[in-house]
Amino acid sequence: MKRTLFGLMNPYPQKKILTFNKNLSDFEFNVGYGELDHLNPKETE
């Protein structure tokens, strides 16, 4: 599953709530950066 947490041109929120109500056992997830093409090299440092 892939979800966008903070979309382009949206203000950065104070917190993000994710619910996983269909999972009945332990699981893990990874968060990473993606789609940074709109930023210049200085902004990605």
N, C-alpha and C positions, 0 to 999 in steps of 0.2 A: 504494500500500500504506500502511496506517495501523496503527501499533503503539503500545501504551501502554508506556512505559519504566518509569515509577514509578507504580503504582496507588494509589488512595485508601486511607488507613489502613495502608499498608505502610511499614516503616522505610526511610529513604533509604540505599541501598547505597553502598559505597565506589567501586565501578566497575560498569559494565554492558558486557557483551561482546555484540556483534552480529555474526553471520556471514551472509555473502551468497555462499554457495557455488554458486549457479546463475548468477551474473553472470560472464561471461568477458571483458567489456570494462570500461573505466573508467566510473564513474557517480558521481553526487552525491546527497546526501540532505540534507534540512532537518529541524532539530529545533526545535519550538516549544512554547509553553505551550498547554494546552487543558483544558477542563472544570474551570474554577476556581470554579464556582458555590458550592461548599461552603465556600470561604474568605470571611472578612469583609473589608471594604475595607482595613483596617489590615494584614492579612496579605498583600495583593496589592501593596502599595507597594514 
